[in-house]
Amino acid sequence: MTMTPEQATWFAGTFDRLVANVGIAVLGKSHVVRLSIMAMIAEGHVLLEDAPGTGKTSLAKAIAATVQGTHQRIQFTPDLLPSDVTGVTIYDQKTGAFEFHRGPVFASIVLADEINRASPKTQSALLEVMEESRVTVDGQVHEVGRPFLVIATQNPIEQAGTYKLPEAQLDRFLIKTSIGYPDLASVEKILAGSANRNPSSALSPVITTSAVADMADLAATVHVDSAILRYTAQLAEETRNAPESRVGVSVRGAMALVRAAKVWAAAQGRHFVLPDDIRELAGPVWTHRFVLDPEAEFQGTTAEKVLARVLSDVAAPQARQPAA
């Protein structure tokens, strides 16, 4: 079953209401908010590379409040254990049975703050739950529920005492983006309301978590023409063939872009994907998946430059609306 134009109109209206509500707490960052909500509905995760104090925690709390979900924040440190993330089984002497105590990943929105400060073993504890939306402890499977969004952060400036995220984990993030500092007008509004240190607490929910799950299922029915699938595959192949790339975009990365483009199209009131959706989202969905040749990096090449050339070299198919 394919999404209907009427369903696309409802989806776009609801999406805009979600963005506007989160925007009350995260001022002047509409595009980042749209990307983050898109990632949640596409059932992916977000990696934010930002300096401290740019509103990452506010973003996570505001999204959770908007969808009537739960929120947990995990401060990643070198001594953090995997069980501190996923949970642990404890023997209850009163009942004589083992009881599972859920970790902070059992929340709708999980903020993994400074994820690159934890050991690789603890970082890898997030892999299964990010990919499968479940945790396995002592052979028992525990579902985390829907929606489930991990917003992980890392400081791009201070690298002392950090562990670089492996490519396998970077590939689990649907998008990588940056909030950045707000414009002058937004800063003035933030300062005017500085007495309220938790602006998301005043937000009213727009929809329920079950409605978000319904939106995710509906977005999956957005039509993608075979020409656009071929175009996406060609772009991914060109990133792998680029002389500056040691590793280009994987098949998982290509699938992630199509999944994101479906939500992006529906958020604009369309029940079909256009080549422009692919081109617009290729940056946040793909650039963190590149592994560049060290010599090319030394000469100033970036993943953004390689992707820009690939998008320029590969001809986009002609946009067309599916037949009714």
N, C-alpha and C positions, 0 to 999 in steps of 0.2 A: 504493500500500500504506500502510495506517494502522498506527501503533504499537499493539501489543497490550498488555493489562493486565500480562502477565508481563514484557514488555520494559520497561514503565514502572516496575515494581518494581525490576528490575535497575538501570535508569538512576538511580533515586532513591538506591539503596544506594551506587552508585559515586560519585555526586555528593557524597553526605554524607562519604564517605571522602576525597575530594579536599579538601573544605572543612576537615575535621578535621586533615588533614596540613598544609595551609597555615597553619591556626590555631596550630600548634605554634610557628611563627616569628613570626606576626602575632597577638599576644595581644589578646583582648577586642574583636575587630572581625569577628565572624562574619558580620554582614549585608553588610559591604563585601566580604568575601572571597567570599560567595555571589554577589553582583552581578558581581564580576570574573570568576569562573569561568563564570557564566552568559554573560557577554559573549564569553569565549573560545570556548565551545561554539556560541554563536550566530554565530560568525565575525564579531564586531564588535570595537570598540576602546573604550578607557576614557579619559576625561579626568578627572584628579584635580586639584581646586583646593584646595591645602593649604599651610599654613605649612611651612617646613623642619623636618626631624627628626620627622616623624609616621609614618615607616615605609613610604614609597612604594617605595624601593629594595628593602627587605625583602620587600614583597609581590610584586614582579616576580620576584625571585630564588626565592622560595618556590614560586610557581606553576611556574616553569621546572623546578625540582628535582622537584616532585610529578609532572609529566607526562614526566619523563625528556627534557626539551627543552633547548635552548640559550638563553642569555640574553645580551643586549648592552645597554649603557647609553650613550646619546648625550647629552652635555652641550651643550645648545643655547646658543650665544653669537653675538653680532653678526657675527663674522667666519667663522662656519661656512658652508661651501659646500655646494650640493646634492650634489656628488660625494662629500663627506665622509659623506653619509647613504646614498646609493644604491650607490656604488662607481664605479670608473673603468676605462677601457680603456687599457692601457699596452703599448707596443711592446717586444717581447722580441727583443733583438739576437741572442741565441743561436739562436732558432728562426726568426727572420725573420717572425714573425706577431704579431698583436695579441692580447693576453690580457686577459680581464676579471677585475679584482680586486674581489671582492664587498665591499660596504659593510656596516656594522653592522645594516642592516635585514634581512639574511639570517640571522635567528635566530627561534626559536619565540616568545620573549617579548622585546619591545624596549621599554626604558624611555627615553622622550624627555623628558629632564629640563629643566624650564623652557622649554618649547617656544616661549613667547611672547617669548623673548629673541633668537631668530634672525630674520633678515630675512624678509620675505614670500616672496622667491624660494626660500629654503631650506625654509620651512614648506611651500610648495607641492610640494616634491620628495616629500613624504610622501603627497600626494593619490592618485596612481595606485596606489602600493603598498598603501595602506590600503583602497582601494576594489576594486582588481583582484587583489591579492596577487601582484603581479609588478612588475618594474622593466624599463624600456626604456632602453637605453644604446646610442647609435650604431646605432639601428635594430634591435638585437638584444633579444629578450624573454627575461627570466630570471625563472623562477618562484621564489617565496620558500618555498613548501611549506606544509603544514598540520601542526599549528595555527599560526596567526600572529596574535599579539595585540600591539597597540601600547598601552602605558600612558603617556600623555602627562601632564605635570604643569605647572601654572602657579601662581605665588605670588599670592594674591589681595590681598596687602597692599602690596608694593613694586612699583609700576608704572613707575618711572623707567627709561628705556632699553629699554622693551619695545614689541613690536608686537602690537596686538590681533589675535587670530585672526579671519579673515574668516568670515562666515556659511557660505560654501561648505565651509570646512574643519571648522567646528563640526558641520555636518550629517553629517560622515563618522564622528563618534564615536557609537557606539551608546548609551552612557550617560555622564553626568557625575555624579560623586559626590565625597565627601570622606571621608578616613579619620578625621581629627580625632584628638584626644589620647585615649589609653586611660583607663579608670577607675583608681581608686587601687590596687585589688588587682592589676590587670594591670601597673601601673607598678612595684609592689613585685617582681613576678616578673621583669620585665625587668631591674631593677637587680640582682637576685640572680644573674642569668645574664650580667651585663655583661662578664665576662671573655671570653666568646665573642662577638666583634664580628660574626660572620657566622653566625647561627643556622640559616639555610637550608642551610648546608653539611652539617649533620647529618641532614637530611631524607632519607628513603628514598623512591624513586619509588613511586607507587601504580599508575599505568598508563603505557603508552607513548604516544608522540605519535600513532601510527597508531590507537590505541584512542580517542583524543580525536577524531580525524577521523571514526571510526565513530559516536561519540556525536553528533557534529554532524549526520551524515546521518540518524541515527535520530530525533533531535529534530525534524528537518524534516517527519517523517511524523505528528506529533501533530495530532489532529483539531481544527479550528477551525470552529465552527458559523457559518452564514451570518448569523445574528442578531448574533453577536459581531463579525464583520467589519463589519456595518452600524453597530454601536455605535461601533467604533473610527473609522470614517469620519465619523460624526456628531460625535464628540469633536474630531477634527482640524478639521472645518469650523467648529465653534464657536470654536476658538482663533483661526481666521483672521477670524471675524466679530466677535470681541470688540473693543469700542471702544478698549481700551487697547493693542491689538496693531497694530503696523505690519506685521509679518510673523508669521504663525502657523505651525503645523506643516505641513510639506510632505508630499507623497505618500510620499517616501522615509522621512520620519519615522513615518508611519502603518505602513508596511511594517516598519520597524525594531521598532516596538512589538509587532506580531504575531509577528515572528521571536523576539523576546526572551520573549514570553509562552509560546511553545511550549516553550522550554527550561525556563522557570520552572515550568510545569505538570508536565513530565516529572520535574523535580527533586523534586517533591512526590508522585511515584508515580502521577500521572494521565496517561492517554493522550489527554486532551482539555483544552481551555482553558476556564476559567471567566471571567465578567466581573470577578471579584475579581483575577485575574491582570493584567488590563488596567489596573484602577484602581491596583493596587499598584506597577506598573512605570511608570505614566505620568509620574511625577515625574522619576526619573533618566533616562528615555529622551527626554523632551520639553522640559523647562524650558530647556535650553541652546539650543534651536532657536528660541525666541521672540526677536523684535525688538520691544521695547515703544516706544510713542510717548514721546518725550522729556518731554512735559508730564506724562504719567501717571507716569513714573519720578520726576520732580521732586516729585510729590505723594505719593510713597511706595509706589506700586504695584510689585509684583514679579511675575515669571513664575509663582512658586509660588502667589501669591494669585489670579491669573487662572485658572490651571489648576484650583485648588480650586473656584472658582465654576463653571467649566465642568463638572467632575465632579459637582457638586451639581445643576446644572440639567438635564443630560442623563440621562434615565432609563435604567438598565441593564436589559438583557433578563433574563428569568428563566433561571437556570442549569439546564442539562439535559445529561444524559449521552447520548452517541451510541448509537444502536442497535447491538447486537452483530452 
